[in-house]
Protein backbone atom coordinates (compact mmCIF):
# COMPACT_ATOMS: atom_id res chain seq x y z
CA UNK A 1 0.00 0.00 0.00
CA UNK A 2 1.30 3.45 -0.88
CA UNK A 3 0.05 6.80 0.33
CA UNK A 4 0.85 10.52 0.22
CA UNK A 5 4.04 11.97 1.65
CA UNK A 6 3.76 12.75 5.39
CA UNK A 7 4.08 16.52 4.82
CA UNK A 8 1.31 16.44 2.19
CA UNK A 9 -0.94 14.40 4.49
CA UNK A 10 -0.29 16.85 7.34
CA UNK A 11 -1.14 19.84 5.14
CA UNK A 12 -4.29 18.13 3.87
CA UNK A 13 -5.36 17.29 7.44
CA UNK A 14 -4.87 20.89 8.61
CA UNK A 15 -6.71 22.23 5.57
CA UNK A 16 -9.62 19.82 5.88
CA UNK A 17 -10.06 20.17 9.65
CA UNK A 18 -9.82 23.97 9.62
CA UNK A 19 -12.11 24.31 6.60
CA UNK A 20 -14.72 22.01 8.13
CA UNK A 21 -14.69 24.13 11.27
CA UNK A 22 -15.08 27.42 9.39
CA UNK A 23 -17.89 26.06 7.20
CA UNK A 24 -19.82 24.27 9.92
CA UNK A 25 -19.44 26.98 12.54
CA UNK A 26 -21.98 29.25 10.84
CA UNK A 27 -25.15 27.21 11.55
CA UNK A 28 -23.70 26.13 14.89
CA UNK A 29 -23.12 29.75 15.95
CA UNK A 30 -26.67 30.64 14.97
CA UNK A 31 -28.02 27.67 16.94
CA UNK A 32 -25.97 28.45 20.04
CA UNK A 33 -26.95 32.11 20.02
CA UNK A 34 -30.60 31.07 19.98
CA UNK A 35 -29.94 28.55 22.77
CA UNK A 36 -28.06 31.05 24.93
CA UNK A 37 -30.78 33.68 24.72
CA UNK A 38 -31.70 33.08 28.37
CA UNK A 39 -28.06 33.05 29.48
CA UNK A 40 -26.78 36.43 28.40
CA UNK A 41 -23.88 36.53 30.87
CA UNK A 42 -22.24 33.52 29.21
CA UNK A 43 -22.62 34.84 25.65
CA UNK A 44 -19.67 37.31 25.43
CA UNK A 45 -17.14 34.88 26.89
CA UNK A 46 -18.37 31.96 24.77
CA UNK A 47 -18.30 34.04 21.58
CA UNK A 48 -14.83 35.38 22.40
CA UNK A 49 -13.44 31.87 22.76
CA UNK A 50 -15.24 30.64 19.66
CA UNK A 51 -14.04 33.64 17.64
CA UNK A 52 -10.42 32.97 18.61
CA UNK A 53 -10.72 29.32 17.56
CA UNK A 54 -12.23 30.27 14.21
CA UNK A 55 -9.61 32.91 13.53
CA UNK A 56 -6.88 30.35 14.24
CA UNK A 57 -8.63 28.04 11.76
CA UNK A 58 -8.64 30.80 9.11
CA UNK A 59 -4.89 31.35 9.62
CA UNK A 60 -4.33 27.59 9.36
CA UNK A 61 -6.28 27.43 6.07
CA UNK A 62 -4.30 30.31 4.56
CA UNK A 63 -0.90 29.03 5.73
CA UNK A 64 -1.54 25.44 4.59
CA UNK A 65 -2.77 26.73 1.22
CA UNK A 66 0.44 28.71 0.71
CA UNK A 67 2.63 25.75 1.65
CA UNK A 68 0.60 23.34 -0.51
CA UNK A 69 0.79 25.67 -3.51
CA UNK A 70 4.53 26.18 -3.00
CA UNK A 71 5.13 22.42 -2.91
CA UNK A 72 3.01 21.91 -6.00
CA UNK A 73 4.84 24.64 -7.95
CA UNK A 74 8.19 23.26 -6.77
CA UNK A 75 7.27 19.80 -8.10
CA UNK A 76 6.28 21.33 -11.45
CA UNK A 77 9.56 23.25 -11.59
CA UNK A 78 11.58 20.11 -10.87
CA UNK A 79 9.73 18.24 -13.63
CA UNK A 80 10.09 20.99 -16.24
CA UNK A 81 12.90 21.17 -18.79
CA UNK A 82 13.54 24.89 -18.24
CA UNK A 83 13.53 24.73 -14.42
CA UNK A 84 12.01 28.24 -14.40
CA UNK A 85 10.27 29.19 -11.12
CA UNK A 86 7.98 31.79 -12.71
CA UNK A 87 6.85 29.35 -15.38
CA UNK A 88 6.15 26.74 -12.68
CA UNK A 89 3.96 29.21 -10.75
CA UNK A 90 2.03 30.07 -13.92
CA UNK A 91 1.57 26.36 -14.65
CA UNK A 92 0.32 25.80 -11.12
CA UNK A 93 -2.15 28.67 -11.35
CA UNK A 94 -3.47 27.39 -14.68
CA UNK A 95 -4.23 23.96 -13.22
CA UNK A 96 -7.41 23.08 -11.31
CA UNK A 97 -5.50 21.97 -8.23
CA UNK A 98 -3.23 25.03 -8.12
CA UNK A 99 -5.92 27.63 -8.84
CA UNK A 100 -8.35 26.32 -6.21
CA UNK A 101 -5.53 25.96 -3.67
CA UNK A 102 -4.37 29.54 -4.29
CA UNK A 103 -7.96 30.78 -4.00
CA UNK A 104 -8.06 29.59 -0.39
CA UNK A 105 -5.55 32.28 0.65
CA UNK A 106 -7.76 35.36 0.00
CA UNK A 107 -10.82 33.39 1.17
CA UNK A 108 -9.05 32.68 4.48
CA UNK A 109 -8.20 36.37 4.88
CA UNK A 110 -11.84 37.34 4.30
CA UNK A 111 -13.05 34.73 6.78
CA UNK A 112 -10.57 35.97 9.40
CA UNK A 113 -12.39 39.31 9.36
CA UNK A 114 -16.00 38.28 8.76
CA UNK A 115 -16.25 35.65 11.52
CA UNK A 116 -15.26 38.29 14.05
CA UNK A 117 -17.73 40.80 12.65
CA UNK A 118 -20.57 38.28 12.44
CA UNK A 119 -20.05 37.04 16.00
CA UNK A 120 -19.55 40.53 17.45
CA UNK A 121 -22.84 41.84 16.05
CA UNK A 122 -25.03 38.95 14.86
CA UNK A 123 -27.29 39.96 11.97
CA UNK A 124 -28.55 38.51 8.67
CA UNK A 125 -25.97 40.62 6.80
CA UNK A 126 -23.20 39.25 9.00
CA UNK A 127 -24.28 35.65 8.47
CA UNK A 128 -24.41 36.19 4.68
CA UNK A 129 -20.95 37.77 4.68
CA UNK A 130 -19.70 34.64 6.43
CA UNK A 131 -21.67 32.20 4.24
CA UNK A 132 -20.32 33.46 0.90
CA UNK A 133 -16.59 32.77 1.50
CA UNK A 134 -17.47 29.62 3.45
CA UNK A 135 -19.23 28.19 0.37
CA UNK A 136 -16.18 28.99 -1.79
CA UNK A 137 -13.89 27.35 0.77
CA UNK A 138 -16.09 24.23 0.87
CA UNK A 139 -16.16 24.05 -2.94
CA UNK A 140 -12.35 24.18 -3.08
CA UNK A 141 -12.02 20.89 -1.16
CA UNK A 142 -13.56 18.45 -3.69
CA UNK A 143 -11.92 20.39 -6.52
CA UNK A 144 -8.46 19.61 -5.09
CA UNK A 145 -9.01 16.02 -3.97
CA UNK A 146 -8.62 12.59 -5.55
CA UNK A 147 -12.30 11.84 -4.93
CA UNK A 148 -12.70 10.69 -8.51
CA UNK A 149 -15.98 12.60 -8.98
CA UNK A 150 -16.21 15.38 -11.56
CA UNK A 151 -19.96 15.49 -12.33
CA UNK A 152 -22.33 17.98 -10.74
CA UNK A 153 -24.20 15.39 -8.67
CA UNK A 154 -20.99 13.96 -7.23
CA UNK A 155 -19.64 17.39 -6.33
CA UNK A 156 -22.97 18.32 -4.70
CA UNK A 157 -22.86 15.11 -2.62
CA UNK A 158 -19.26 15.95 -1.62
CA UNK A 159 -20.33 19.44 -0.54
CA UNK A 160 -23.23 18.10 1.52
CA UNK A 161 -20.88 15.58 3.14
CA UNK A 162 -18.35 18.30 3.98
CA UNK A 163 -20.96 20.75 5.27
CA UNK A 164 -22.67 18.19 7.50
CA UNK A 165 -19.33 16.98 8.84
CA UNK A 166 -18.34 20.58 9.47
CA UNK A 167 -21.50 21.19 11.49
CA UNK A 168 -20.66 18.26 13.74
CA UNK A 169 -16.98 19.32 14.15
CA UNK A 170 -17.91 22.92 14.95
CA UNK A 171 -20.72 21.89 17.30
CA UNK A 172 -18.52 19.59 19.37
CA UNK A 173 -15.87 22.30 19.69
CA UNK A 174 -18.53 24.85 20.60
CA UNK A 175 -19.80 22.53 23.34
CA UNK A 176 -16.24 22.16 24.58
CA UNK A 177 -16.15 25.96 24.87
CA UNK A 178 -19.58 26.43 26.47
CA UNK A 179 -19.54 23.56 29.00
CA UNK A 180 -16.55 24.87 31.01
CA UNK A 181 -18.17 28.32 31.09
CA UNK A 182 -21.41 26.82 32.34
CA UNK A 183 -19.55 24.98 35.09
CA UNK A 184 -18.58 28.39 36.48
CA UNK A 185 -22.13 29.77 36.38
CA UNK A 186 -23.84 30.71 39.64
CA UNK A 187 -26.60 28.45 40.96
CA UNK A 188 -27.21 24.79 40.14
CA UNK A 189 -30.33 25.78 38.22
CA UNK A 190 -28.31 28.31 36.24
CA UNK A 191 -25.72 25.70 35.30
CA UNK A 192 -28.38 23.23 34.28
CA UNK A 193 -30.19 25.86 32.23
CA UNK A 194 -27.09 26.87 30.24
CA UNK A 195 -25.98 23.29 29.63
CA UNK A 196 -29.42 22.03 28.64
CA UNK A 197 -30.14 24.91 26.28
CA UNK A 198 -26.82 24.41 24.45
CA UNK A 199 -26.48 20.62 24.56
CA UNK A 200 -30.11 19.87 23.69
CA UNK A 201 -30.14 22.47 20.90
CA UNK A 202 -26.98 21.13 19.31
CA UNK A 203 -28.06 17.52 19.81
CA UNK A 204 -31.00 18.03 17.44
CA UNK A 205 -28.72 19.70 14.88
CA UNK A 206 -26.11 16.95 15.29
CA UNK A 207 -28.63 14.18 14.55
CA UNK A 208 -29.45 15.83 11.22
CA UNK A 209 -25.79 16.55 10.40
CA UNK A 210 -24.57 13.03 11.18
CA UNK A 211 -27.47 11.49 9.24
CA UNK A 212 -26.60 13.53 6.14
CA UNK A 213 -22.88 12.79 6.56
CA UNK A 214 -23.48 9.03 6.79
CA UNK A 215 -25.83 8.90 3.77
CA UNK A 216 -23.56 11.03 1.57
CA UNK A 217 -20.51 9.15 2.81
CA UNK A 218 -21.93 5.86 1.57
CA UNK A 219 -22.99 7.48 -1.71
CA UNK A 220 -19.54 8.91 -2.53
CA UNK A 221 -17.72 5.68 -3.52
CA UNK A 222 -20.61 4.58 -5.73
CA UNK A 223 -20.69 7.95 -7.53
CA UNK A 224 -16.91 7.72 -7.98
CA UNK A 225 -17.31 4.29 -9.55
CA UNK A 226 -15.27 2.51 -6.89
CA UNK A 227 -15.41 -1.29 -7.00
CA UNK A 228 -15.83 -2.27 -3.35
CA UNK A 229 -14.18 -5.64 -4.04
CA UNK A 230 -10.93 -3.83 -4.81
CA UNK A 231 -10.72 -2.04 -1.44
CA UNK A 232 -8.78 -4.80 0.28
CA UNK A 233 -5.03 -4.22 0.35
CA UNK A 234 -5.18 -0.58 -0.79
CA UNK A 235 -4.43 2.64 1.10
CA UNK A 236 -7.78 4.08 -0.01
CA UNK A 237 -9.62 1.02 1.32
CA UNK A 238 -7.77 1.13 4.64
CA UNK A 239 -8.55 4.85 5.05
CA UNK A 240 -12.22 4.28 4.17
CA UNK A 241 -12.49 1.45 6.68
CA UNK A 242 -10.80 3.49 9.42
CA UNK A 243 -13.10 6.43 8.74
CA UNK A 244 -16.18 4.20 8.87
CA UNK A 245 -15.16 2.70 12.23
CA UNK A 246 -14.49 6.16 13.66
CA UNK A 247 -17.89 7.42 12.48
CA UNK A 248 -19.53 4.45 14.22
CA UNK A 249 -17.70 5.40 17.43
CA UNK A 250 -18.83 9.01 17.03
CA UNK A 251 -22.46 7.94 16.58
CA UNK A 252 -22.24 5.82 19.74
CA UNK A 253 -20.69 8.67 21.75
CA UNK A 254 -23.29 11.11 20.43
CA UNK A 255 -26.06 8.67 21.30
CA UNK A 256 -24.79 8.47 24.89
CA UNK A 257 -24.94 12.26 25.13
CA UNK A 258 -28.31 12.52 23.42
CA UNK A 259 -30.09 9.63 25.13
CA UNK A 260 -28.40 9.33 28.53
CA UNK A 261 -26.41 12.33 29.73
CA UNK A 262 -28.79 15.10 28.62
CA UNK A 263 -31.66 13.22 30.27
CA UNK A 264 -29.64 12.85 33.47
CA UNK A 265 -28.85 16.56 33.41
CA UNK A 266 -32.52 17.37 32.87
CA UNK A 267 -33.43 15.43 36.03
CA UNK A 268 -30.61 16.87 38.15
CA UNK A 269 -31.55 19.47 40.73
CA UNK A 270 -28.79 19.75 43.33
CA UNK A 271 -25.49 21.44 42.61
CA UNK A 272 -23.57 18.17 43.08
CA UNK A 273 -25.72 16.25 40.63
CA UNK A 274 -25.61 19.06 38.09
CA UNK A 275 -21.80 19.18 38.38
CA UNK A 276 -21.52 15.40 38.04
CA UNK A 277 -23.78 15.37 35.00
CA UNK A 278 -21.91 18.28 33.44
CA UNK A 279 -18.54 16.59 34.05
CA UNK A 280 -19.83 13.41 32.38
CA UNK A 281 -21.13 15.44 29.45
CA UNK A 282 -17.78 17.22 29.10
CA UNK A 283 -15.96 13.88 29.23
CA UNK A 284 -17.95 12.47 26.33
CA UNK A 285 -17.60 15.74 24.39
CA UNK A 286 -13.82 15.54 24.88
CA UNK A 287 -13.88 11.97 23.56
CA UNK A 288 -15.84 13.17 20.53
CA UNK A 289 -13.20 15.86 19.90
CA UNK A 290 -10.47 13.17 19.86
CA UNK A 291 -12.56 10.96 17.57
CA UNK A 292 -13.21 13.96 15.34
CA UNK A 293 -9.48 14.69 14.94
CA UNK A 294 -8.86 11.03 14.05
CA UNK A 295 -11.75 11.11 11.54
CA UNK A 296 -10.35 14.23 9.86
CA UNK A 297 -6.98 12.48 9.56
CA UNK A 298 -8.63 9.42 7.97
CA UNK A 299 -10.63 11.67 5.61
CA UNK A 300 -7.46 13.58 4.65
CA UNK A 301 -5.74 10.31 3.79
CA UNK A 302 -8.82 9.24 1.83
CA UNK A 303 -9.00 12.38 -0.35
CA UNK A 304 -5.21 12.41 -0.82
CA UNK A 305 -5.25 8.90 -2.33
CA UNK A 306 -6.68 8.02 -5.75
CA UNK A 307 -9.55 5.49 -5.48
CA UNK A 308 -8.74 1.95 -6.67
N, C-alpha and C positions, 0 to 999 in steps of 0.2 A: 504494500500500500504506500502510495506517495501522497504528499500534501503540500500546502504552501510553505514558503520559508517562514521561520518563526517571527521575523520582524513584520512580514506582510500580514500574518495572522494576528499579531498584536495590534497593528494599525486598523485592521478590519474590525476587530473586537471593540476597540475604543470608538471607532466611527459608528458602528451599529448600536452599541449600548447608549452612547450619548445622543444619537439621532432618535432612537426610540423614546428616550426620556423627554426630549424637546417636543416631539410630535404628540406623545400621549399625555403630556402634562397639561395641555390646554383643556380638554374636557374634565380632567381630574381637578384642576384648579377651580373650574366653574362649579363642580359638584361639591368640593370642600367649602367653598365660600357660601354656598346655599346651606350646607350642613352646619357651619359655624355661625349662622346668623344669630343664634341665641347665646353665643359665647364670644362676645366682641373683644374681651380682654385678651383672648388667646390669638386673635386674628393677626395683629401686627407682627408678633414674634414668629408665628408659623409662616407667614408670607415672607418675612425676612430670610428665614432659613431656606425656604423653598426657592426663593429668588437666587440666593447664593449658589445653591446646587445647580440650578438651571444655567446660570451664567458660566459656571465651571464646565458644564456640558457643552455650551456653545464654543468656549475656548478650545475644548478637546476636539470638537468637530473641525474647527478651522485649522488647528495645528496638525491633526492627522491627515487632513486633506492636502495640506502643503507638503508634508513628508511623503505621502502616497504619490502625489503628482511628480515630485522630484525624483523618486525612485523609478517611476515609469519612464520619465524623460531620460534618465540616466541609462536605463536599459535600451531605449531606442537609440541613444547616442553610441553605445557600445556596439550595437548591431549594425550601425550604418557604415557605409564605406568612407564617407567624408569625415566622420567623427566630429561634426560641428554641433556645438551645444544649442545655438539658436535654432538651427534646423530641427533638432530633436524636440525642442519646446513647441515649435510650430506643428510638428507631426503629432505630438501629444495632444495639443489643443484641437487638432482636426479630427481626432478619433473620438468615438462615443465615450470610452472609458475616461480619457483625459479631460474632455470638455465637461462632463458631468462631475468629475472629481474637483476640477478647478472651480466650478460653479458653487461648490459647498463653502468656499472661503468667504465670498461676500454675503452669502445666505447666513452663515454663522455670525458674521459681524452684525447684520440686521437683527438677528434673533437675540444677540447679547443686549441690544438696546430695547427691543419691543417687549421682551418678557418682563423686564423691570417696569416699564411704563404700564403694561397691562395689569400687573399685580399691584402696582402702587395705587392706581385709580381704575378699578374694574369698570368696564363699559363695553357696549357692543362694538364700538370703533376699536377699542383696545384688543378685544378678542379677534376681530377680523385682521388687524395688523399683525397679530401673532400667527393666525391661521395661514395666511398667504405664503410666507417663507417656510412654514412648517410643511405645507403640501409640496413645495419644491424640494425641500430636503428629503422628504419621504420618497418622492419620485426618483431622486438620484440613486437610491439604494438598489432597486432592481435593475436600473440601467447600467450599473457598474459591477454586477454580480455574474456568476456562472450559472444562474438559475436555469438557463436553457429555454426560457420563455420569451418570445418576442412579439406575440400577438396581443391585441388589446385586452382580451379576456384574461389572459395569463397575467399581464401586468396589473390589471385591476384586482385580481385575486391576491397578488403579491402585496399591493398597497393596503388592502383590507387586513391581510395577515400582519403586516408591519404596524398599522395603526392600532389594531386590537392588542397586539403584544405591547406596544408602547403605552397604552392605557393601563395595562396591568403593572408594568415596570414603574411608571410614574406614580400610580396609586399606592403601591407597596412602599415606595420611598416617602411619599407624602405621609402615610400612616406612621412610618418610622420617625418622622419629624414631629407629628402632632401628639403621638402617644406620650413621649417624655414631657411635653409641655403640659398635657392634661394631668400627669402624675404630680405636677407641682401646683395644680389648681387648689382652691380653698377647701370647701367642704366635700364630704363623700358624695353628696348628691351632685355637686358641681362637676366633680371628676367623672362620675358616671354619665352625666349629661353630655359632656364634651366627647368622651370616648364613643358613646352610643351613636351620637349624631354623625360622627365622622366614619366610624367603622361600619355601621349599618348602611349608610349612604354609599360608601365605596363598595361594600359587599354586593349590592344590587348591580352596580356598574361593572364589577369584576366578573360576575356570572355571565353577563352579556359579552364582555371582551374575551374571556377565555373560550366561550362557546364559538365565537366567530374565529378565533385563532386556531382552534382545533379543527373546525370544518375546513377552513382555507388551507391549513397545514396539510391535511390529507389530500386536498385537491391539487396542490402544487406539483407533486411528482407525476400525476396522471396528465396534467396539462403540459408538462415538460417532456412527455413521452418516455418516462423512465420505466424500464422493464424491472419490476420488483425482484425477479429471479436473479438479476445480475448484481444485487446489492451486496451479497456476501463476498467478503474478501476485498472490498474497496473502501477507500477513505471516505467517500461520499456516503456509502451505506453505514459505516461505523458512526459517522457524525449524525446521520438521520436517526439511527437507533438510540444513540446517547441523548439526543434532543427529545425523542419520544418518551424515554424513561423519565427524564427530568420534568417534562410537562405533566406526566402522571403524578409525580411526587408533588408538584405545585398544586394540582387539582386536589389532592388529598389534604395538603396543608391548608388550602383555602377552604375546603369543606369543614375542617376542624374549626376554623375561625367562624365560618358562617353558621354552622349548625350547633356548635357546642359552646365556644367561648363567648360569643356575643349574647347567647341566651343566658349564660351564667352571669355575665355582667348586667344584663337586664334585671335579673332577680336579686342582685346584690344590693344591700342597703347600708351596712356598716362600712366604716372607713377601711377596716382590715380586709373585708371581703372584696370591696371595690379595688383596693390595691393589689390583692392576690389575683383577681381576674384580669386587671390591667397588665400585671407582670406576665401572666400567661399569654395574653394577647400579644404583647411586645415580643415575647420569646418566639412565638410562631411567625410573627411578621419578620423578625430577624432571620429565621430559617428560610423564609420565602425570599428575602433579599439575597442570601447565599445561593439558593437554587436559581434565582433569576440571573445572577452573574454567570453561573455555570451554563445556563441555557443560552445566554448571549454568546458565550465562547463556542458552544456547539453549533449555534446558528452561523457564527462567523466562519467556522471551518466548513460548514455546509455550502455557504455561498461563495467561498473562495476556491471550491473544488468543482471541476466540471462533472456533471452527472454521468453515470456509466452508460 
